[in-house]
Amino acid sequence: MVTSRELGKTRLPLWAAGFVALICVTILGLSVWREWETRDAELRSAEIDVTNLAHSLIQHADDTFELTDTILVGLVHRLELDGTGPDTITRLQAYLPTRKSSERIRGIFVYDETGRWLATTEHVNFSGLNNSDREYFRQHRDSPEKGTLIGRPIKSRAGGQWIITASRRIDHPDGSFAGVVLLTIDTAYFAKFYERFDFGPNGSASLLNNAGIMLARTRDESGSFVGRDLSNAPLFRDWESRPAAAVYYFKSPLDGVQRLSYYQRSSHYPLMVLASKSQDDVLAPWRHAAAARMIFVLGLVLLIAMIGFYLVRQLSQRQRMAQVLVAKEANFRLLAEQSSDMVTRIGLDNRLLYVSPACVRITGWPAEELLGTSALAGIHPDDMERVEQAIAALKNGEAEEARFVYRQRHRDKGEIWAEAALHVTLASDTGEIDGVVAVMRDMTEQKDLQDKLAALATTDGLTGLANRRAFDERLADEWARARRDGTQLSLLLIDVDHFKKFNDHYGHLAGDACLRALGRILSTQARRPADLAARYGGEEFAVLLPNTGSDGCADVGEGVRQALHDLAMPHAQNPASRLVTASVGAATSFPSQIATDCSTLIAAADRALYAAKDSGRDRLVMAGQVVPWPAKSA
């Protein structure tokens, strides 16, 4: 008969062979998973690259059209004041070349109400030329809108090249149509600028308008892509539901290349940029490296299989098994002794049974002084309950591992932040839980860095107040709290009067100093722990006042306004007092009594702020009422 002992010996090689096979399959699986993760990492890195490129390109486009807008506004203003008589046109013809001071500008043109050329920067004989058939001319003639119109790309009649048009309407004094001022930009200018960036061998950058018309594109020397209508492409078919900027994978309708891209819409003009790389170009290095790594892994797996086969043949020898176990124990002890992390073994009574030498660096105490002491000694009282619960869950079999960050007393440094990873250990004879192994490392520097980053993310760099992001988050929290508790919530919006004039007159450094001074005043006035003073944007500030009624809100607002008067900062361009003053809009709400969100409170305070400005500035207006306080004499 075959005894159970002999049967166990017979089955053991089979189990070992299965284990070796499982290891090989696991290594292959992990290698494939790692390669796929590496592929995803390559794509994510490329996404970051095209995102940064798109941000740079849309900023360049905004700057370009902001320059054109400024030139157009100045020329229209001059023509509407001086008219379009011969003397004015003669002076304008001499003046126009001075406005074409940037390589961004191709040409500047002035047409009368019939489309006849009046003046231009182009060196052509334009007598008899007429542009009344152009789409932009007809739009300005038929529409009283005064804004800048960015048109579709067209072929220039002066030079024959593809151009992008930006134009504005000229009015007679009676408001009737007087003509058009046109500024043109070569599409090749954008294409040339985009060539400065590395999009890869088959990458591209495109400038389009929001209707899906191609305005400029890299690698388009013949201009075959300019003017192409892409409104039926998937990107534009569901345009309204898409965010203003996002990563976008697509197959290009222009050249059929599978692309990884990032599109960014302009916040100022009906434009967007699309920065893209060929997905094959992005993944080509990964494919070559992955092939080499997989060949290596396959060789390694084959080697492991051969070694496993050899070991399976030796498993019947108990001495060999004992040697393997001893080797494993030695390796474990070597790792524990040489590790920079502190390794400990904790018994069921929470006493330390083993402490690695790294304890001196982590806690300041040598191993011999820690052995036999409680593993919970030195943990901050506020963290004690959480740590005790985690260890109890491990010892009770409710969890096999735990990880947490806590505060630990250090012998010399006082207190540090530590991270601990805990795993249960099982008795070799019974398989029951007999303790916990803990690996601890010092996380103080990382924790300090996280705290600093968190503070930077919510603080305005100029004034030291909370920034817009922090304000929005606090407003949502306080709104929810006020709705839950049935309390009032008040908001002040403060705007420096004629701040642009102050900046223009005294300079931006003085403007920054002015904003910092107002920030200090707001910090002083928002004196309660729950109050929040924030820089809302530009020269506009906000003060959030939880559990505050309209009277208290008005008192704080008047305190801000009066403190700014007491500061007596000169402002020659503020005609009322010749001092820096502020307009204040205030609103109070009972969130529990209405079904809307916190945007209603902002809207009410914003309307009150505009009412304060419209009623003479340097005053406070509560939502629904005007509360002026005359300025004290400086």
C-alpha positions as CSV (number, residue, x, y, z in Angstrom):
1,M,0.0,0.0,0.0
2,V,1.0,3.6,-0.7
3,T,1.2,5.6,2.5
4,S,0.0,9.2,2.8
5,R,3.6,10.2,3.4
6,E,4.7,8.6,0.1
7,L,1.7,10.0,-1.7
8,G,2.6,13.5,-0.5
9,K,6.2,13.0,-1.8
10,T,4.7,11.9,-5.2
11,R,2.4,14.9,-5.5
12,L,5.0,17.4,-4.3
13,P,7.0,17.5,-7.7
14,L,3.7,17.9,-9.5
15,W,2.8,20.9,-7.3
16,A,6.3,22.3,-7.7
17,A,6.1,21.9,-11.5
18,G,2.7,23.7,-11.5
19,F,4.2,26.4,-9.4
20,V,7.1,26.9,-11.8
21,A,4.6,27.1,-14.7
22,L,2.5,29.6,-12.8
23,I,5.6,31.7,-12.2
24,C,6.5,31.7,-15.9
25,V,3.0,32.6,-16.9
26,T,2.9,35.3,-14.2
27,I,6.2,36.8,-15.4
28,L,5.0,36.8,-19.0
29,G,1.7,38.3,-17.9
30,L,3.4,41.0,-15.8
31,S,5.8,41.7,-18.6
32,V,2.9,42.2,-21.0
33,W,1.1,44.4,-18.5
34,R,4.2,46.4,-17.8
35,E,4.8,46.9,-21.6
36,W,1.2,48.0,-21.9
37,E,1.6,50.4,-19.0
38,T,4.8,51.7,-20.6
39,R,2.9,52.2,-23.9
40,D,0.3,54.2,-22.0
41,A,3.0,56.2,-20.3
42,E,4.5,57.1,-23.7
43,L,1.1,58.2,-24.9
44,R,0.5,60.2,-21.7
45,S,3.9,61.9,-22.1
46,A,3.1,62.7,-25.7
47,E,-0.3,64.1,-24.5
48,I,1.6,66.4,-22.1
49,D,3.9,67.5,-25.0
50,V,1.0,68.3,-27.4
51,T,-0.9,70.0,-24.5
52,N,2.0,72.3,-23.8
53,L,2.5,73.0,-27.5
54,A,-1.2,73.8,-28.0
55,H,-1.1,76.2,-25.0
56,S,1.9,78.0,-26.6
57,L,0.3,78.1,-30.1
58,I,-3.1,79.4,-28.8
59,Q,-1.3,82.1,-26.8
60,H,0.6,83.1,-30.0
61,A,-2.6,83.2,-32.0
62,D,-4.3,85.3,-29.3
63,D,-1.4,87.7,-29.2
64,T,-1.4,88.0,-33.0
65,F,-5.1,88.8,-33.2
66,E,-4.9,91.1,-30.2
67,L,-2.3,93.1,-32.0
68,T,-4.5,93.2,-35.1
69,D,-7.5,94.2,-33.0
70,T,-5.6,97.1,-31.4
71,I,-4.4,98.4,-34.8
72,L,-7.9,98.1,-36.3
73,V,-9.6,99.9,-33.3
74,G,-7.1,102.8,-33.6
75,L,-7.5,103.2,-37.3
76,V,-11.4,103.0,-37.2
77,H,-11.4,105.6,-34.4
78,R,-9.1,107.9,-36.3
79,L,-11.2,107.6,-39.5
80,E,-14.5,108.1,-37.7
81,L,-13.1,111.3,-36.1
82,D,-11.3,112.8,-39.2
83,G,-13.5,111.4,-41.9
84,T,-12.3,109.9,-45.2
85,G,-11.6,113.1,-47.1
86,P,-8.6,113.4,-49.4
87,D,-6.4,115.1,-46.8
88,T,-7.2,112.5,-44.3
89,I,-6.5,109.6,-46.7
90,T,-3.2,111.3,-47.8
91,R,-2.0,111.5,-44.2
92,L,-3.3,107.9,-43.6
93,Q,-1.4,106.6,-46.6
94,A,1.8,107.9,-45.1
95,Y,0.8,106.7,-41.6
96,L,-0.2,103.1,-42.5
97,P,3.4,101.8,-43.0
98,T,4.3,102.8,-39.5
99,R,1.6,100.5,-38.1
100,K,2.9,97.6,-40.1
101,S,5.8,97.2,-37.6
102,S,5.5,93.5,-37.1
103,E,6.2,90.5,-39.4
104,R,2.8,89.3,-38.2
105,I,1.0,91.9,-40.3
106,R,0.9,91.3,-44.1
107,G,-1.0,94.4,-45.1
108,I,-3.5,97.1,-44.0
109,F,-6.3,98.3,-46.3
110,V,-9.0,101.0,-46.1
111,Y,-12.1,100.8,-48.3
112,D,-15.0,103.3,-48.6
113,E,-18.6,102.3,-48.5
114,T,-18.6,101.2,-52.2
115,G,-15.6,98.9,-51.6
116,R,-13.2,101.2,-53.4
117,W,-9.5,101.1,-52.2
118,L,-8.7,104.3,-50.3
119,A,-5.3,103.5,-48.7
120,T,-3.0,100.5,-48.2
121,T,0.4,99.4,-47.2
122,E,0.9,97.4,-50.3
123,H,3.0,98.9,-53.1
124,V,0.5,98.4,-55.9
125,N,-1.6,100.7,-58.1
126,F,-4.9,100.3,-56.4
127,S,-6.8,102.9,-58.3
128,G,-9.9,101.2,-59.8
129,L,-9.6,98.2,-57.4
130,N,-12.8,97.2,-55.5
131,N,-13.4,94.7,-52.7
132,S,-17.2,95.1,-52.3
133,D,-17.6,91.4,-53.4
134,R,-15.6,90.1,-50.5
135,E,-17.5,88.2,-47.8
136,Y,-16.1,90.4,-45.0
137,F,-17.1,93.6,-46.8
138,R,-20.7,92.4,-47.3
139,Q,-21.0,91.4,-43.6
140,H,-19.9,94.8,-42.3
141,R,-22.1,96.6,-44.9
142,D,-25.1,94.6,-43.9
143,S,-24.5,94.5,-40.1
144,P,-24.1,97.4,-37.7
145,E,-21.8,95.3,-35.4
146,K,-18.6,97.2,-34.5
147,G,-16.5,94.2,-33.4
148,T,-13.5,92.7,-35.2
149,L,-14.4,90.1,-37.8
150,I,-11.9,87.3,-38.4
151,G,-12.8,85.9,-41.9
152,R,-12.1,82.8,-43.8
153,P,-8.8,82.5,-45.6
154,I,-8.8,84.0,-49.1
155,K,-6.3,84.7,-51.9
156,S,-4.9,88.2,-51.8
157,R,-5.6,90.4,-54.7
158,A,-2.4,92.4,-54.0
159,G,0.0,89.5,-53.8
160,G,-1.8,86.3,-54.7
161,Q,-0.9,84.4,-51.4
162,W,-3.3,82.9,-48.9
163,I,-4.2,85.4,-46.2
164,I,-6.4,85.6,-43.1
165,T,-8.5,88.7,-42.8
166,A,-9.4,90.8,-39.7
167,S,-11.6,93.7,-40.3
168,R,-13.8,96.3,-38.6
169,R,-16.6,98.5,-39.9
170,I,-16.3,102.3,-40.2
171,D,-19.4,104.5,-39.6
172,H,-20.3,108.0,-40.6
173,P,-21.2,110.4,-37.8
174,D,-24.9,109.5,-38.3
175,G,-24.1,105.8,-37.8
176,S,-24.4,104.8,-41.5
177,F,-21.9,102.5,-43.2
178,A,-18.7,104.4,-44.2
179,G,-16.4,101.6,-45.2
180,V,-14.1,98.9,-43.9
181,V,-10.6,98.8,-42.4
182,L,-8.9,95.5,-43.2
183,L,-5.8,93.9,-41.8
184,T,-4.3,90.7,-43.4
185,I,-2.0,88.0,-42.0
186,D,-0.2,85.5,-44.2
187,T,-1.3,82.0,-43.4
188,A,2.4,81.1,-44.1
189,Y,3.4,83.2,-41.1
190,F,1.6,80.8,-38.8
191,A,2.9,77.8,-40.6
192,K,6.4,79.2,-40.4
193,F,6.0,79.9,-36.7
194,Y,4.7,76.3,-36.1
195,E,7.8,74.9,-37.8
196,R,9.8,76.1,-34.8
197,F,8.3,73.3,-32.7
198,D,9.0,69.6,-32.8
199,F,5.9,67.6,-33.7
200,G,7.8,64.6,-34.9
201,P,8.3,63.3,-38.5
202,N,4.6,63.1,-39.2
203,G,3.1,65.5,-36.6
204,S,1.4,68.8,-37.4
205,A,-0.1,72.0,-36.0
206,S,-3.2,73.6,-37.4
207,L,-5.0,76.8,-36.8
208,L,-8.8,76.7,-37.5
209,N,-11.8,78.8,-36.8
210,N,-14.7,77.6,-34.8
211,A,-16.6,76.7,-37.9
212,G,-14.0,74.1,-38.8
213,I,-12.3,76.1,-41.6
214,M,-8.5,75.5,-41.9
215,L,-6.6,78.8,-41.5
216,A,-3.0,77.5,-41.4
217,R,-1.2,74.2,-41.1
218,T,2.4,73.0,-41.0
219,R,3.9,71.1,-43.9
220,D,1.5,72.8,-46.4
221,E,3.9,74.6,-48.7
222,S,1.4,74.5,-51.6
223,G,-1.4,75.8,-49.5
224,S,-3.6,72.8,-50.4
225,F,-5.0,72.5,-46.9
226,V,-5.8,76.2,-46.3
227,G,-9.5,77.0,-46.5
228,R,-10.5,73.3,-46.2
229,D,-13.9,72.8,-44.6
230,L,-13.6,70.3,-41.8
231,S,-16.9,71.0,-40.2
232,N,-18.1,67.4,-40.9
233,A,-15.1,65.9,-39.1
234,P,-16.0,64.1,-35.8
235,L,-14.3,66.9,-33.8
236,F,-16.7,69.5,-35.0
237,R,-19.9,67.4,-35.4
238,D,-20.4,67.4,-31.6
239,W,-18.5,70.7,-31.0
240,E,-21.0,72.2,-28.6
241,S,-20.8,69.3,-26.1
242,R,-16.9,69.3,-26.0
243,P,-14.8,71.1,-23.5
244,A,-12.8,74.1,-24.5
245,A,-9.6,72.1,-24.5
246,A,-8.9,68.4,-24.4
247,V,-6.8,65.5,-25.6
248,Y,-8.2,64.1,-28.8
249,Y,-7.3,60.9,-30.8
250,F,-8.5,60.8,-34.4
251,K,-7.6,59.7,-37.9
252,S,-6.8,62.8,-39.9
253,P,-9.2,63.4,-42.8
254,L,-6.4,65.3,-44.6
255,D,-3.7,62.6,-44.7
256,G,-5.2,59.5,-43.1
257,V,-2.6,59.4,-40.3
258,Q,-3.8,58.2,-36.9
259,R,-3.0,61.1,-34.6
260,L,-2.7,61.9,-30.9
261,S,-3.6,65.6,-30.4
262,Y,-4.7,68.3,-28.1
263,Y,-7.1,71.0,-29.2
264,Q,-7.4,74.4,-27.4
265,R,-10.0,77.0,-28.1
266,S,-9.2,80.7,-27.8
267,S,-11.1,82.4,-25.0
268,H,-11.0,85.7,-26.8
269,Y,-11.5,84.9,-30.5
270,P,-13.4,82.3,-32.6
271,L,-10.2,80.3,-33.1
272,M,-8.7,77.0,-32.0
273,V,-5.4,75.3,-32.5
274,L,-4.8,71.6,-32.9
275,A,-1.4,70.3,-32.0
276,S,-0.9,66.6,-33.0
277,K,1.7,63.9,-33.3
278,S,1.5,60.7,-35.3
279,Q,0.6,57.9,-32.9
280,D,3.0,55.6,-34.8
281,D,5.8,58.2,-34.3
282,V,5.1,58.3,-30.6
283,L,5.0,54.6,-30.1
284,A,7.9,53.7,-32.5
285,P,10.7,53.9,-29.8
286,W,8.5,51.9,-27.4
287,R,7.9,49.2,-30.0
288,H,11.6,48.7,-30.6
289,A,12.4,48.7,-26.9
290,A,9.4,46.5,-26.0
291,A,10.5,43.9,-28.6
292,A,14.0,43.8,-27.1
293,R,12.6,43.5,-23.6
294,M,10.2,40.8,-24.5
295,I,12.9,38.8,-26.1
296,F,14.9,39.1,-22.8
297,V,11.8,38.2,-20.8
298,L,11.2,35.1,-22.9
299,G,14.8,34.1,-22.5
300,L,14.5,34.6,-18.7
301,V,11.3,32.6,-18.5
302,L,12.9,29.8,-20.5
303,L,15.8,29.9,-18.0
304,I,13.4,29.9,-15.1
305,A,11.6,26.9,-16.6
306,M,14.8,25.0,-17.0
307,I,15.9,25.8,-13.4
308,G,12.4,24.9,-12.2
309,F,12.6,21.5,-13.9
310,Y,15.9,20.9,-12.2
311,L,14.6,21.9,-8.8
312,V,11.5,19.7,-9.2
313,R,13.8,16.7,-9.6
314,Q,15.5,17.6,-6.3
315,L,12.4,18.3,-4.2
316,S,12.3,14.8,-2.9
317,Q,15.5,15.4,-0.9
318,R,14.6,17.0,2.4
319,Q,18.0,18.3,2.9
320,R,17.7,20.3,-0.2
321,M,14.5,21.8,1.0
322,A,16.1,22.7,4.4
323,Q,18.9,24.5,2.6
324,V,16.5,26.5,0.4
325,L,14.5,27.5,3.6
326,V,17.7,28.6,5.3
327,A,18.8,30.6,2.3
328,K,15.5,32.3,2.2
329,E,15.7,33.2,5.9
330,A,19.2,34.6,5.4
331,N,18.1,36.6,2.4
332,F,15.2,38.1,4.4
333,R,17.5,39.0,7.3
334,L,20.0,40.5,4.9
335,L,17.3,42.7,3.3
336,A,16.0,43.7,6.7
337,E,19.4,44.6,8.1
338,Q,20.5,46.5,5.0
339,S,17.2,48.3,4.2
340,S,17.1,52.1,4.8
341,D,13.5,51.6,6.1
342,M,12.9,50.5,9.6
343,V,11.6,46.9,9.7
344,T,10.0,45.6,12.9
345,R,8.2,42.5,14.0
346,I,5.3,43.0,16.5
347,G,3.9,40.3,18.7
348,L,0.2,39.8,19.6
349,D,0.8,41.8,22.8
350,N,2.0,44.8,20.7
351,R,5.6,44.3,21.9
352,L,8.5,44.7,19.5
353,L,10.2,41.3,18.9
354,Y,12.6,42.5,16.2
355,V,13.9,46.0,15.2
356,S,16.2,46.6,12.2
357,P,19.3,48.9,12.6
358,A,17.5,51.6,10.5
359,C,15.6,52.5,13.7
360,V,18.4,54.8,14.8
361,R,18.0,57.0,11.7
362,I,14.1,56.8,11.8
363,T,13.4,57.3,15.5
364,G,16.8,58.2,17.1
365,W,16.7,55.1,19.4
366,P,19.0,52.1,19.0
367,A,17.4,48.7,18.5
368,E,18.5,47.3,21.8
369,E,16.5,50.0,23.6
370,L,13.4,49.4,21.6
371,L,13.2,45.6,21.9
372,G,10.5,44.5,24.3
373,T,8.8,47.9,24.4
374,S,5.4,48.7,23.0
375,A,5.2,49.3,19.3
376,L,2.6,52.1,20.0
377,A,5.0,54.1,22.2
378,G,5.8,57.5,20.7
379,I,2.7,57.7,18.4
380,H,0.9,61.0,18.6
381,P,-2.3,60.8,20.7
382,D,-4.4,62.2,17.8
383,D,-3.3,59.3,15.6
384,M,-3.3,56.6,18.3
385,E,-6.9,55.3,17.8
386,R,-6.5,55.0,14.1
387,V,-3.2,53.0,14.4
388,E,-4.7,50.8,17.1
389,Q,-7.7,50.0,15.0
390,A,-5.5,49.0,12.0
391,I,-3.3,46.7,14.1
392,A,-6.3,45.2,15.8
393,A,-7.9,44.5,12.3
394,L,-4.7,42.7,11.2
395,K,-4.4,40.6,14.4
396,N,-8.2,39.6,14.2
397,G,-7.8,38.4,10.6
398,E,-10.1,41.2,9.2
399,A,-7.2,42.4,6.9
400,E,-3.9,41.1,5.7
401,E,-2.2,44.4,5.3
402,A,-2.5,48.0,6.2
403,R,-0.8,51.3,5.3
404,F,-1.1,54.7,7.0
405,V,0.7,57.9,7.7
406,Y,1.0,59.1,11.3
407,R,3.1,61.3,13.7
408,Q,5.9,59.6,15.6
409,R,8.1,61.0,18.4
410,H,11.8,61.2,17.5
411,R,14.5,61.2,20.2
412,D,16.3,64.3,18.9
413,K,13.9,66.0,16.4
414,G,10.8,66.1,18.5
415,E,8.2,64.8,16.1
416,I,8.3,63.4,12.6
417,W,5.8,62.2,10.0
418,A,6.1,58.4,9.3
419,E,4.5,56.0,6.9
420,A,4.0,52.4,8.0
421,A,3.1,49.3,5.9
422,L,1.9,46.4,8.0
423,H,1.5,42.7,7.1
424,V,0.4,39.8,9.2
425,T,2.7,36.8,9.9
426,L,1.5,33.2,10.2
427,A,2.9,30.5,12.5
428,S,4.7,27.9,10.4
429,D,3.2,24.9,12.3
430,T,-0.4,26.1,12.8
431,G,-0.9,28.7,10.0
432,E,-2.5,31.0,12.5
433,I,-1.7,34.7,12.9
434,D,1.2,35.2,15.3
435,G,2.1,38.8,14.8
436,V,2.7,41.7,12.4
437,V,5.6,42.8,10.3
438,A,5.8,46.6,9.9
439,V,8.0,48.6,7.5
440,M,8.3,52.3,8.5
441,R,9.9,55.2,6.7
442,D,10.4,58.9,7.5
443,M,7.9,61.0,5.4
444,T,8.5,64.4,7.1
445,E,10.1,66.0,4.0
446,Q,7.4,64.7,1.7
447,K,4.7,65.8,4.0
448,D,6.1,69.3,4.3
449,L,6.4,69.5,0.6
450,Q,2.7,68.4,0.2
451,D,1.6,71.0,2.7
452,K,3.6,73.8,0.9
453,L,2.2,72.7,-2.5
454,A,-1.3,72.7,-1.0
455,A,-0.8,76.3,0.3
456,L,0.6,77.5,-3.0
457,A,-2.3,76.1,-4.9
458,T,-4.8,78.1,-2.8
459,T,-2.9,81.4,-2.3
460,D,-2.7,84.5,-4.5
461,G,1.0,85.2,-5.0
462,L,0.7,89.0,-5.1
463,T,-1.5,89.7,-2.1
464,G,-1.2,86.6,0.0
465,L,-4.9,86.2,0.1
466,A,-6.8,83.2,-0.9
467,N,-7.0,82.8,-4.7
468,R,-10.0,82.3,-6.9
469,R,-9.8,78.5,-6.6
470,A,-9.8,78.5,-2.8
471,F,-12.6,81.1,-2.8
472,D,-14.8,78.9,-5.1
473,E,-14.2,75.8,-2.9
474,R,-14.9,77.7,0.4
475,L,-18.0,79.4,-1.1
476,A,-19.5,76.0,-2.1
477,D,-18.7,74.6,1.4
478,E,-20.2,77.6,3.3
479,W,-23.2,77.6,1.1
480,A,-23.9,73.9,1.9
481,R,-23.2,74.6,5.6
482,A,-25.6,77.6,5.6
483,R,-28.3,75.6,3.9
484,R,-27.9,72.7,6.4
485,D,-27.8,75.0,9.5
486,G,-30.4,77.5,8.2
487,T,-28.0,80.5,8.7
488,Q,-27.3,83.5,6.6
489,L,-24.3,83.9,4.2
490,S,-23.0,87.2,3.0
491,L,-20.6,88.2,0.3
492,L,-18.7,91.4,-0.5
493,L,-17.2,92.1,-3.9
494,I,-14.7,95.0,-3.9
495,D,-13.3,96.7,-7.0
496,V,-10.7,99.5,-7.0
497,D,-12.1,102.5,-8.7
498,H,-10.3,103.5,-12.0
499,F,-7.6,101.0,-11.4
500,K,-6.5,100.9,-15.0
501,K,-6.0,104.6,-14.9
502,F,-4.0,104.2,-11.7
503,N,-1.8,101.6,-13.4
504,D,-1.4,103.8,-16.5
505,H,-0.5,106.8,-14.4
506,Y,1.7,105.4,-11.7
507,G,3.0,102.2,-13.3
508,H,2.4,98.5,-12.6
509,L,4.7,98.4,-9.6
510,A,2.6,101.0,-7.9
511,G,-0.5,99.1,-9.0
512,D,0.8,95.9,-7.3
513,A,1.5,97.9,-4.2
514,C,-2.0,99.2,-4.2
515,L,-3.5,95.7,-4.5
516,R,-1.2,94.5,-1.7
517,A,-2.4,97.3,0.5
518,L,-6.0,96.5,-0.1
519,G,-5.2,92.9,0.6
520,R,-3.8,93.8,4.0
521,I,-7.0,95.8,4.7
522,L,-9.2,92.9,3.8
523,S,-7.2,90.5,5.9
524,T,-7.7,92.9,8.9
525,Q,-11.4,93.3,8.3
526,A,-12.1,89.5,7.8
527,R,-11.2,88.9,11.4
528,R,-13.3,85.9,12.3
529,P,-11.8,82.4,11.7
530,A,-14.6,81.5,9.3
531,D,-14.3,84.7,7.2
532,L,-12.4,84.5,4.0
533,A,-10.8,87.3,2.0
534,A,-9.7,86.4,-1.5
535,R,-8.5,88.0,-4.7
536,Y,-11.4,87.3,-7.1
537,G,-9.6,88.5,-10.2
538,G,-7.4,91.5,-11.4
539,E,-8.3,94.4,-9.1
540,E,-11.5,92.7,-7.8
541,F,-11.6,91.1,-4.4
542,A,-14.1,89.2,-2.4
543,V,-14.9,88.7,1.3
544,L,-17.0,85.7,2.3
545,L,-18.9,86.2,5.7
546,P,-20.6,83.1,7.0
547,N,-23.4,83.4,9.5
548,T,-23.6,87.2,8.8
549,G,-26.7,89.3,8.1
550,S,-27.0,92.3,5.9
551,D,-26.2,94.7,8.7
552,G,-22.9,93.0,9.6
553,C,-22.1,92.6,5.9
554,A,-22.6,96.4,5.4
555,D,-20.4,97.1,8.5
556,V,-17.5,95.1,7.1
557,G,-17.9,96.6,3.7
558,E,-17.9,100.2,5.1
559,G,-14.9,99.2,7.2
560,V,-13.0,98.2,4.1
561,R,-14.0,101.4,2.3
562,Q,-13.1,103.6,5.2
563,A,-9.8,101.9,5.9
564,L,-8.8,102.5,2.2
565,H,-9.7,106.2,2.7
566,D,-7.6,106.3,5.9
567,L,-4.7,104.9,3.9
568,A,-4.9,108.1,1.8
569,M,-3.1,106.6,-1.2
570,P,-3.0,109.3,-4.0
571,H,-4.8,108.6,-7.2
572,A,-4.7,111.7,-9.5
573,Q,-7.0,110.0,-12.0
574,N,-9.8,109.4,-9.5
575,P,-11.7,112.7,-9.9
576,A,-13.9,112.6,-6.8
577,S,-11.3,112.4,-4.0
578,R,-7.9,112.2,-5.8
579,L,-7.3,109.1,-3.6
580,V,-7.5,105.4,-4.1
581,T,-11.1,104.4,-3.4
582,A,-13.2,101.3,-3.9
583,S,-16.7,100.4,-4.9
584,V,-18.3,97.6,-2.8
585,G,-21.2,95.3,-3.8
586,A,-22.8,93.3,-1.0
587,A,-25.4,90.5,-0.9
588,T,-26.9,88.3,1.8
589,S,-28.7,85.1,1.3
590,F,-30.6,82.4,3.2
591,P,-29.5,79.2,1.3
592,S,-32.0,77.1,3.2
593,Q,-34.9,79.2,1.8
594,I,-34.1,79.0,-1.9
595,A,-33.5,76.1,-4.3
596,T,-30.7,77.7,-6.4
597,D,-26.9,77.3,-6.0
598,C,-24.3,79.7,-4.7
599,S,-24.0,81.4,-8.1
600,T,-27.1,83.5,-7.2
601,L,-25.2,85.1,-4.3
602,I,-22.2,86.0,-6.6
603,A,-24.6,87.4,-9.2
604,A,-26.4,89.5,-6.6
605,A,-23.2,90.9,-5.2
606,D,-21.9,91.5,-8.7
607,R,-25.0,93.5,-9.6
608,A,-24.7,95.5,-6.5
609,L,-21.0,96.2,-7.4
610,Y,-22.0,97.5,-10.8
611,A,-24.8,99.6,-9.1
612,A,-22.1,101.1,-6.8
613,K,-20.0,102.0,-9.8
614,D,-23.0,103.4,-11.8
615,S,-24.1,105.5,-8.8
616,G,-20.8,107.4,-8.5
617,R,-18.2,104.8,-7.1
618,D,-16.6,105.0,-3.7
619,R,-19.6,103.6,-2.0
620,L,-21.2,100.4,-0.8
621,V,-24.4,99.0,-2.4
622,M,-26.4,96.2,-0.8
623,A,-28.3,93.9,-3.2
624,G,-31.6,95.8,-3.6
625,Q,-30.5,99.1,-2.0
626,V,-27.8,101.8,-2.3
627,V,-25.9,102.7,0.9
628,P,-23.5,105.6,0.0
629,W,-21.1,106.9,2.5
630,P,-19.4,110.2,1.5
631,A,-15.6,110.0,1.5
632,K,-13.8,111.8,4.3
633,S,-11.5,114.6,3.2
634,A,-8.0,113.4,2.7
